[in-house]
Amino acid sequence: MNVSFRRLANGEGLPAPAYASDGAAGLDIYAALPAGQKLVLEPGARDLIPTGLQIELPAGYEAQVRPRSGLAVNHGVTVLNAPGTIDSDYRGEVKALLVNHGGQPFEITRGMRIAQLVIAPVARAILIETDELAESSRGAGGFGSTGIGGETGA
């Protein structure tokens, strides 16, 4: 599948989104901060990081902005609304909403790999209002009701 992208002025000179390996599901995307400027995410802080990119997804697809596992495990930095959804009709700049759940300030600089994009098909549902739903073995059991992880009850 082809996905067109446009590099904005703040993204000039940065690498294009790319898969880091043949088996990678996500395209790495980069911080498009001004040269020489750094952004420090204090513990508990969040910020919207520009990537300098716009994308044109085909109808029926979305792009999911997902965390980079290395940032999460090493620094506690992740995508706050993971996965962030980019709809096929959105043409603005792709940004990553990062949050620092770690205990130390985290410095973001121009060209740093900050997140990944996963392109995925979207199923559109037609919701039909009804007075009754079919029974299931789980029923109305909520969080923890299946006993996974040793939990019991709702």
N, C-alpha and C positions, 0 to 999 in steps of 0.2 A: 504494500500500500504506500502511496506517496502522500506526504504531508508537507505542504508548503509552509515556509517560515520566512519572516522578515526580520532583519537585524535593525534595531533602532540605533540612534546615534550613541546612546550610552553603552551599547553592546559592541561597538566597533572594536576589532582587535581581539575579542574573546573567542574561544573555540566554539564551534557550532555544537548543538546538542549531539551527543554520540553515545553509543552503547560501549561500555568499558570492556566487554568480552563477547564472544560469539553467543553465549547463553544468557546474557543479561536481558532482563525484562524491561528495565527502565533506561531511559536516556539521561545521562548526567547533564544538569544545567548549572550555570555559573552565576556568581554575584556580579552584577553590573554597577558596582559603586564607582564613583569618580576615582581616577588614579590618585594614589597617595592618601586617600581617605579610608579610614577604618570605622567600622561600626562595632561597638562593644555591647553585647547582650549580657547584662548583669543577671545573676541568678534570679529566676522568676520572671524576667522581662521577656517581651515579645516584640517583634518588628516585622514589617513587610519588606522583603528584600527584592529589588528589581533584578530581572535577568537580561534585559535589553532585547527581548524577543517577543514577537507576535507570531501566532500560528493560525493556520487555516485547516481545521479538521474536516474530514468528509462527514456528511450527514450520517447519523447513526453511530457516531463515535464520540468519545470523551477523552480528555487527557487528565490523568490523575497526578497531582503533585504529591509525591511521597517522600518520606524521610530517607536520608542516607544512613545505612546501618552503622557505619564507622563513626559518624558524628554523634549518633545516639549512644552507642556503647562507650565511646571514649570521652564524651563531653556532656552527655545528657541533653544534647540539642536535637530537636525534632521538629516536624511540621505540626503546628498546633491543630489545624483542622484536617488532619490526615485521614483519608486522602482528600486534598483540595480538588474540587472538580472544575475543569475548564470545559464549558459546553461548546458544541460545534459551531454555534453562531457568535461566540465571543471573539472579538478582534483586538482587544486591548493588550497591553503588555502582560506577559506571564510574570507573576510574582510568587514568592514563597513566603508564607507566614511562619516564621521560625520562632520557637520558644526555647529558653534555656532552663531546663529542669535540673541542671547540674549545680554543683556547689561553688563553682568558680566562674568569674567573668569569661565570656567567650568572644574572641575577636574575629570579625568577618572582614575580609579584604577583597579587593577587586580580583576576579578570576578564580576565586575559591569555589570548589564544587559544593553547592549548598543543598541540593535536592535532586530528585530524579522525576522524569515524566514517564508514565506508563500509558500507552494508547490502548484503549479498550472499547469493545462494542457496547452499545447501550440497548437494552430491551425496553421498549415503551409499552406500558400496560394500559389496558382499558379497565378502569375500575367499575364494578357493577354493584350497586347497593342492594343489599338483601336483608331479610329479617332473621335468617339463620345461617350459620356456617357449619360445614361438615365437622364431625367429631374427629379428634386425633388422640393418639396415645398420650401426648403431653398435655393437651387441654390448655388451660389458662395459666399453667405453671410459668413463672417468670425467672428472674435472675437466680441462678444456682439450682433451679428445680430439677435439673437432670442429674445432679449429683457429681458432675465433673469437678475434679479437684478436691473431692472429699466433702464438698458443701452439701447441705440438705436444706430443704424448705425454700421458700421464696425470698 
